[in-house]
Amino acid sequence: MALERTFSIIKPDATRRNLTGKIIDRFESAGLRVIASKRIHMTKAQ
């Protein structure tokens, strides 16, 4: 069985509204597994 990977970005408005946990719960409910997570604050230049 081939392993598939997906990259996801949670938008700033969802973070401000404290929806990060609910979004990850939806991924897991759909049978996906979070194998890595990184939170960064991007500047306008980035």
N, CA, C, O and CB atoms as a CASP TS submission, in Angstrom:
PFRMAT TS
TARGET T0000
AUTHOR 0000-0000-0000
METHOD Language model
MODEL 1
PARENT N/A
ATOM      1  N   MET     1       0.851  -1.182   0.000  1.00  0.00           N
ATOM      2  CA  MET     1       0.000   0.000   0.000  1.00  0.00           C
ATOM      3  C   MET     1       0.895   1.242   0.000  1.00  0.00           C
ATOM      4  O   MET     1       1.801   1.356   0.825  1.00  0.00           O
ATOM      5  CB  MET     1      -0.967   0.000   1.232  1.00  0.00           C
ATOM      6  N   ALA     2       0.643   2.157  -0.911  1.00  0.00           N
ATOM      7  CA  ALA     2       1.429   3.387  -1.018  1.00  0.00           C
ATOM      8  C   ALA     2       1.033   4.379   0.077  1.00  0.00           C
ATOM      9  O   ALA     2      -0.135   4.491   0.450  1.00  0.00           O
ATOM     10  CB  ALA     2       1.245   4.025  -2.409  1.00  0.00           C
ATOM     11  N   LEU     3       2.022   5.079   0.569  1.00  0.00           N
ATOM     12  CA  LEU     3       1.792   6.092   1.594  1.00  0.00           C
ATOM     13  C   LEU     3       1.582   7.438   0.923  1.00  0.00           C
ATOM     14  O   LEU     3       2.397   7.854   0.100  1.00  0.00           O
ATOM     15  CB  LEU     3       2.976   6.154   2.596  1.00  0.00           C
ATOM     16  N   GLU     4       0.514   8.113   1.259  1.00  0.00           N
ATOM     17  CA  GLU     4       0.244   9.452   0.730  1.00  0.00           C
ATOM     18  C   GLU     4       0.451  10.467   1.837  1.00  0.00           C
ATOM     19  O   GLU     4       0.146  10.212   3.002  1.00  0.00           O
ATOM     20  CB  GLU     4      -1.199   9.553   0.152  1.00  0.00           C
ATOM     21  N   ARG     5       0.974  11.621   1.455  1.00  0.00           N
ATOM     22  CA  ARG     5       1.160  12.710   2.415  1.00  0.00           C
ATOM     23  C   ARG     5       0.470  13.954   1.899  1.00  0.00           C
ATOM     24  O   ARG     5       0.429  14.206   0.695  1.00  0.00           O
ATOM     25  CB  ARG     5       2.662  12.986   2.667  1.00  0.00           C
ATOM     26  N   THR     6      -0.066  14.722   2.815  1.00  0.00           N
ATOM     27  CA  THR     6      -0.764  15.961   2.483  1.00  0.00           C
ATOM     28  C   THR     6      -0.223  17.074   3.360  1.00  0.00           C
ATOM     29  O   THR     6       0.006  16.887   4.555  1.00  0.00           O
ATOM     30  CB  THR     6      -2.302  15.812   2.663  1.00  0.00           C
ATOM     31  N   PHE     7      -0.021  18.233   2.750  1.00  0.00           N
ATOM     32  CA  PHE     7       0.436  19.417   3.474  1.00  0.00           C
ATOM     33  C   PHE     7      -0.769  20.308   3.707  1.00  0.00           C
ATOM     34  O   PHE     7      -1.554  20.546   2.789  1.00  0.00           O
ATOM     35  CB  PHE     7       1.562  20.178   2.691  1.00  0.00           C
ATOM     36  N   SER     8      -0.920  20.797   4.917  1.00  0.00           N
ATOM     37  CA  SER     8      -2.066  21.635   5.246  1.00  0.00           C
ATOM     38  C   SER     8      -1.605  22.883   5.985  1.00  0.00           C
ATOM     39  O   SER     8      -0.693  22.832   6.809  1.00  0.00           O
ATOM     40  CB  SER     8      -3.088  20.856   6.092  1.00  0.00           C
ATOM     41  N   ILE     9      -2.246  23.999   5.678  1.00  0.00           N
ATOM     42  CA  ILE     9      -1.989  25.251   6.384  1.00  0.00           C
ATOM     43  C   ILE     9      -3.305  25.712   7.001  1.00  0.00           C
ATOM     44  O   ILE     9      -4.329  25.772   6.322  1.00  0.00           O
ATOM     45  CB  ILE     9      -1.393  26.347   5.423  1.00  0.00           C
ATOM     46  N   ILE    10      -3.272  26.033   8.272  1.00  0.00           N
ATOM     47  CA  ILE    10      -4.449  26.586   8.939  1.00  0.00           C
ATOM     48  C   ILE    10      -4.321  28.099   8.901  1.00  0.00           C
ATOM     49  O   ILE    10      -3.335  28.660   9.378  1.00  0.00           O
ATOM     50  CB  ILE    10      -4.587  26.059  10.417  1.00  0.00           C
ATOM     51  N   LYS    11      -5.302  28.741   8.343  1.00  0.00           N
ATOM     52  CA  LYS    11      -5.245  30.185   8.129  1.00  0.00           C
ATOM     53  C   LYS    11      -5.316  30.962   9.449  1.00  0.00           C
ATOM     54  O   LYS    11      -5.882  30.488  10.434  1.00  0.00           O
ATOM     55  CB  LYS    11      -6.382  30.619   7.208  1.00  0.00           C
ATOM     56  N   PRO    12      -4.728  32.168   9.447  1.00  0.00           N
ATOM     57  CA  PRO    12      -4.659  32.967  10.680  1.00  0.00           C
ATOM     58  C   PRO    12      -6.012  33.246  11.334  1.00  0.00           C
ATOM     59  O   PRO    12      -6.107  33.267  12.562  1.00  0.00           O
ATOM     60  CB  PRO    12      -3.992  34.270  10.386  1.00  0.00           C
ATOM     61  N   ASP    13      -7.057  33.460  10.538  1.00  0.00           N
ATOM     62  CA  ASP    13      -8.356  33.750  11.146  1.00  0.00           C
ATOM     63  C   ASP    13      -8.881  32.545  11.925  1.00  0.00           C
ATOM     64  O   ASP    13      -9.526  32.711  12.960  1.00  0.00           O
ATOM     65  CB  ASP    13      -9.369  34.163  10.069  1.00  0.00           C
ATOM     66  N   ALA    14      -8.611  31.339  11.438  1.00  0.00           N
ATOM     67  CA  ALA    14      -9.034  30.135  12.165  1.00  0.00           C
ATOM     68  C   ALA    14      -8.250  29.986  13.466  1.00  0.00           C
ATOM     69  O   ALA    14      -8.793  29.546  14.479  1.00  0.00           O
ATOM     70  CB  ALA    14      -8.848  28.880  11.288  1.00  0.00           C
ATOM     71  N   THR    15      -6.975  30.356  13.429  1.00  0.00           N
ATOM     72  CA  THR    15      -6.160  30.314  14.643  1.00  0.00           C
ATOM     73  C   THR    15      -6.661  31.328  15.661  1.00  0.00           C
ATOM     74  O   THR    15      -6.765  31.026  16.850  1.00  0.00           O
ATOM     75  CB  THR    15      -4.684  30.581  14.312  1.00  0.00           C
ATOM     76  N   ARG    16      -6.971  32.532  15.189  1.00  0.00           N
ATOM     77  CA  ARG    16      -7.493  33.572  16.093  1.00  0.00           C
ATOM     78  C   ARG    16      -8.808  33.143  16.735  1.00  0.00           C
ATOM     79  O   ARG    16      -9.095  33.498  17.878  1.00  0.00           O
ATOM     80  CB  ARG    16      -7.695  34.892  15.333  1.00  0.00           C
ATOM     81  N   ARG    17      -9.602  32.377  15.993  1.00  0.00           N
ATOM     82  CA  ARG    17     -10.892  31.920  16.507  1.00  0.00           C
ATOM     83  C   ARG    17     -10.779  30.608  17.291  1.00  0.00           C
ATOM     84  O   ARG    17     -11.789  29.996  17.636  1.00  0.00           O
ATOM     85  CB  ARG    17     -11.872  31.748  15.359  1.00  0.00           C
ATOM     86  N   ASN    18      -9.546  30.184  17.567  1.00  0.00           N
ATOM     87  CA  ASN    18      -9.283  28.956  18.341  1.00  0.00           C
ATOM     88  C   ASN    18      -9.912  27.708  17.723  1.00  0.00           C
ATOM     89  O   ASN    18     -10.478  26.878  18.434  1.00  0.00           O
ATOM     90  CB  ASN    18      -9.798  29.121  19.756  1.00  0.00           C
ATOM     91  N   LEU    19      -9.812  27.579  16.410  1.00  0.00           N
ATOM     92  CA  LEU    19     -10.397  26.440  15.709  1.00  0.00           C
ATOM     93  C   LEU    19      -9.380  25.363  15.346  1.00  0.00           C
ATOM     94  O   LEU    19      -9.738  24.359  14.730  1.00  0.00           O
ATOM     95  CB  LEU    19     -11.081  26.914  14.466  1.00  0.00           C
ATOM     96  N   THR    20      -8.132  25.557  15.715  1.00  0.00           N
ATOM     97  CA  THR    20      -7.082  24.614  15.323  1.00  0.00           C
ATOM     98  C   THR    20      -7.401  23.191  15.778  1.00  0.00           C
ATOM     99  O   THR    20      -7.280  22.251  14.992  1.00  0.00           O
ATOM    100  CB  THR    20      -5.739  25.054  15.900  1.00  0.00           C
ATOM    101  N   GLY    21      -7.798  23.026  17.012  1.00  0.00           N
ATOM    102  CA  GLY    21      -8.124  21.697  17.533  1.00  0.00           C
ATOM    103  C   GLY    21      -9.278  21.049  16.787  1.00  0.00           C
ATOM    104  O   GLY    21      -9.233  19.856  16.486  1.00  0.00           O
ATOM    105  N   LYS    22     -10.308  21.823  16.488  1.00  0.00           N
ATOM    106  CA  LYS    22     -11.461  21.283  15.761  1.00  0.00           C
ATOM    107  C   LYS    22     -11.078  20.873  14.342  1.00  0.00           C
ATOM    108  O   LYS    22     -11.575  19.874  13.822  1.00  0.00           O
ATOM    109  CB  LYS    22     -12.597  22.313  15.720  1.00  0.00           C
ATOM    110  N   ILE    23     -10.194  21.648  13.719  1.00  0.00           N
ATOM    111  CA  ILE    23      -9.752  21.324  12.359  1.00  0.00           C
ATOM    112  C   ILE    23      -8.967  20.014  12.366  1.00  0.00           C
ATOM    113  O   ILE    23      -9.177  19.157  11.508  1.00  0.00           O
ATOM    114  CB  ILE    23      -8.886  22.472  11.772  1.00  0.00           C
ATOM    115  N   ILE    24      -8.073  19.859  13.323  1.00  0.00           N
ATOM    116  CA  ILE    24      -7.301  18.618  13.426  1.00  0.00           C
ATOM    117  C   ILE    24      -8.220  17.443  13.742  1.00  0.00           C
ATOM    118  O   ILE    24      -8.015  16.346  13.222  1.00  0.00           O
ATOM    119  CB  ILE    24      -6.206  18.747  14.507  1.00  0.00           C
ATOM    120  N   ASP    25      -9.224  17.651  14.582  1.00  0.00           N
ATOM    121  CA  ASP    25     -10.210  16.602  14.869  1.00  0.00           C
ATOM    122  C   ASP    25     -10.922  16.156  13.600  1.00  0.00           C
ATOM    123  O   ASP    25     -11.190  14.967  13.426  1.00  0.00           O
ATOM    124  CB  ASP    25     -11.235  17.096  15.898  1.00  0.00           C
ATOM    125  N   ARG    26     -11.231  17.093  12.717  1.00  0.00           N
ATOM    126  CA  ARG    26     -11.891  16.739  11.450  1.00  0.00           C
ATOM    127  C   ARG    26     -10.986  15.880  10.581  1.00  0.00           C
ATOM    128  O   ARG    26     -11.436  14.917   9.959  1.00  0.00           O
ATOM    129  CB  ARG    26     -12.301  18.006  10.683  1.00  0.00           C
ATOM    130  N   PHE    27      -9.700  16.237  10.542  1.00  0.00           N
ATOM    131  CA  PHE    27      -8.749  15.415   9.789  1.00  0.00           C
ATOM    132  C   PHE    27      -8.750  13.990  10.321  1.00  0.00           C
ATOM    133  O   PHE    27      -8.833  13.030   9.555  1.00  0.00           O
ATOM    134  CB  PHE    27      -7.328  16.014   9.864  1.00  0.00           C
ATOM    135  N   GLU    28      -8.656  13.861  11.642  1.00  0.00           N
ATOM    136  CA  GLU    28      -8.588  12.541  12.258  1.00  0.00           C
ATOM    137  C   GLU    28      -9.892  11.768  12.088  1.00  0.00           C
ATOM    138  O   GLU    28      -9.866  10.548  11.924  1.00  0.00           O
ATOM    139  CB  GLU    28      -8.251  12.671  13.732  1.00  0.00           C
ATOM    140  N   SER    29     -11.019  12.453  12.124  1.00  0.00           N
ATOM    141  CA  SER    29     -12.314  11.796  11.911  1.00  0.00           C
ATOM    142  C   SER    29     -12.440  11.264  10.490  1.00  0.00           C
ATOM    143  O   SER    29     -13.161  10.300  10.235  1.00  0.00           O
ATOM    144  CB  SER    29     -13.460  12.768  12.205  1.00  0.00           C
ATOM    145  N   ALA    30     -11.727  11.907   9.569  1.00  0.00           N
ATOM    146  CA  ALA    30     -11.740  11.475   8.169  1.00  0.00           C
ATOM    147  C   ALA    30     -10.737  10.348   7.921  1.00  0.00           C
ATOM    148  O   ALA    30     -10.568   9.903   6.786  1.00  0.00           O
ATOM    149  CB  ALA    30     -11.433  12.658   7.247  1.00  0.00           C
ATOM    150  N   GLY    31     -10.074   9.890   8.984  1.00  0.00           N
ATOM    151  CA  GLY    31      -9.137   8.787   8.845  1.00  0.00           C
ATOM    152  C   GLY    31      -7.706   9.222   8.575  1.00  0.00           C
ATOM    153  O   GLY    31      -6.843   8.384   8.313  1.00  0.00           O
ATOM    154  N   LEU    32      -7.448  10.520   8.637  1.00  0.00           N
ATOM    155  CA  LEU    32      -6.090  11.014   8.431  1.00  0.00           C
ATOM    156  C   LEU    32      -5.352  11.044   9.759  1.00  0.00           C
ATOM    157  O   LEU    32      -5.967  11.080  10.825  1.00  0.00           O
ATOM    158  CB  LEU    32      -6.104  12.417   7.785  1.00  0.00           C
ATOM    159  N   ARG    33      -4.037  11.028   9.684  1.00  0.00           N
ATOM    160  CA  ARG    33      -3.216  11.030  10.889  1.00  0.00           C
ATOM    161  C   ARG    33      -2.199  12.158  10.779  1.00  0.00           C
ATOM    162  O   ARG    33      -1.501  12.272   9.772  1.00  0.00           O
ATOM    163  CB  ARG    33      -2.508   9.653  11.095  1.00  0.00           C
ATOM    164  N   VAL    34      -2.113  12.981  11.799  1.00  0.00           N
ATOM    165  CA  VAL    34      -1.131  14.067  11.828  1.00  0.00           C
ATOM    166  C   VAL    34       0.188  13.463  12.301  1.00  0.00           C
ATOM    167  O   VAL    34       0.284  12.938  13.410  1.00  0.00           O
ATOM    168  CB  VAL    34      -1.595  15.258  12.769  1.00  0.00           C
ATOM    169  N   ILE    35       1.213  13.550  11.430  1.00  0.00           N
ATOM    170  CA  ILE    35       2.510  12.969  11.796  1.00  0.00           C
ATOM    171  C   ILE    35       3.533  14.036  12.163  1.00  0.00           C
ATOM    172  O   ILE    35       4.570  13.730  12.751  1.00  0.00           O
ATOM    173  CB  ILE    35       3.045  12.121  10.652  1.00  0.00           C
ATOM    174  N   ALA    36       3.243  15.293  11.817  1.00  0.00           N
ATOM    175  CA  ALA    36       4.138  16.394  12.177  1.00  0.00           C
ATOM    176  C   ALA    36       3.322  17.676  12.216  1.00  0.00           C
ATOM    177  O   ALA    36       2.338  17.831  11.493  1.00  0.00           O
ATOM    178  CB  ALA    36       5.331  16.518  11.168  1.00  0.00           C
ATOM    179  N   SER    37       3.748  18.581  13.065  1.00  0.00           N
ATOM    180  CA  SER    37       3.061  19.857  13.190  1.00  0.00           C
ATOM    181  C   SER    37       4.087  20.919  13.546  1.00  0.00           C
ATOM    182  O   SER    37       4.979  20.687  14.362  1.00  0.00           O
ATOM    183  CB  SER    37       1.927  19.790  14.257  1.00  0.00           C
ATOM    184  N   LYS    38       3.953  22.080  12.930  1.00  0.00           N
ATOM    185  CA  LYS    38       4.865  23.180  13.225  1.00  0.00           C
ATOM    186  C   LYS    38       4.072  24.472  13.158  1.00  0.00           C
ATOM    187  O   LYS    38       3.339  24.720  12.201  1.00  0.00           O
ATOM    188  CB  LYS    38       6.076  23.206  12.233  1.00  0.00           C
ATOM    189  N   ARG    39       4.228  25.282  14.175  1.00  0.00           N
ATOM    190  CA  ARG    39       3.518  26.560  14.218  1.00  0.00           C
ATOM    191  C   ARG    39       4.539  27.682  14.069  1.00  0.00           C
ATOM    192  O   ARG    39       5.496  27.766  14.838  1.00  0.00           O
ATOM    193  CB  ARG    39       2.702  26.716  15.547  1.00  0.00           C
ATOM    194  N   ILE    40       4.328  28.539  13.078  1.00  0.00           N
ATOM    195  CA  ILE    40       5.239  29.659  12.860  1.00  0.00           C
ATOM    196  C   ILE    40       4.437  30.933  12.673  1.00  0.00           C
ATOM    197  O   ILE    40       3.266  30.895  12.294  1.00  0.00           O
ATOM    198  CB  ILE    40       6.151  29.405  11.638  1.00  0.00           C
ATOM    199  N   HIS    41       5.074  32.051  12.940  1.00  0.00           N
ATOM    200  CA  HIS    41       4.473  33.361  12.695  1.00  0.00           C
ATOM    201  C   HIS    41       5.218  33.969  11.514  1.00  0.00           C
ATOM    202  O   HIS    41       6.383  34.349  11.634  1.00  0.00           O
ATOM    203  CB  HIS    41       4.542  34.297  13.976  1.00  0.00           C
ATOM    204  N   MET    42       4.543  34.057  10.380  1.00  0.00           N
ATOM    205  CA  MET    42       5.191  34.556   9.172  1.00  0.00           C
ATOM    206  C   MET    42       5.119  36.077   9.102  1.00  0.00           C
ATOM    207  O   MET    42       4.130  36.690   9.505  1.00  0.00           O
ATOM    208  CB  MET    42       4.548  33.940   7.928  1.00  0.00           C
ATOM    209  N   THR    43       6.182  36.665   8.585  1.00  0.00           N
ATOM    210  CA  THR    43       6.203  38.103   8.352  1.00  0.00           C
ATOM    211  C   THR    43       5.667  38.379   6.955  1.00  0.00           C
ATOM    212  O   THR    43       5.507  37.451   6.162  1.00  0.00           O
ATOM    213  CB  THR    43       7.638  38.681   8.523  1.00  0.00           C
ATOM    214  N   LYS    44       5.392  39.628   6.648  1.00  0.00           N
ATOM    215  CA  LYS    44       4.915  39.978   5.309  1.00  0.00           C
ATOM    216  C   LYS    44       5.942  39.624   4.246  1.00  0.00           C
ATOM    217  O   LYS    44       5.574  39.259   3.129  1.00  0.00           O
ATOM    218  CB  LYS    44       4.582  41.464   5.235  1.00  0.00           C
ATOM    219  N   ALA    45       7.222  39.727   4.575  1.00  0.00           N
ATOM    220  CA  ALA    45       8.285  39.402   3.618  1.00  0.00           C
ATOM    221  C   ALA    45       8.309  37.918   3.269  1.00  0.00           C
ATOM    222  O   ALA    45       8.730  37.552   2.171  1.00  0.00           O
ATOM    223  CB  ALA    45       9.638  39.816   4.179  1.00  0.00           C
ATOM    224  N   GLN    46       7.869  37.068   4.173  1.00  0.00           N
ATOM    225  CA  GLN    46       7.875  35.630   3.923  1.00  0.00           C
ATOM    226  C   GLN    46       6.732  35.258   3.018  1.00  0.00           C
ATOM    227  O   GLN    46       6.563  34.085   2.687  1.00  0.00           O
ATOM    228  CB  GLN    46       7.793  34.845   5.229  1.00  0.00           C
TER
END
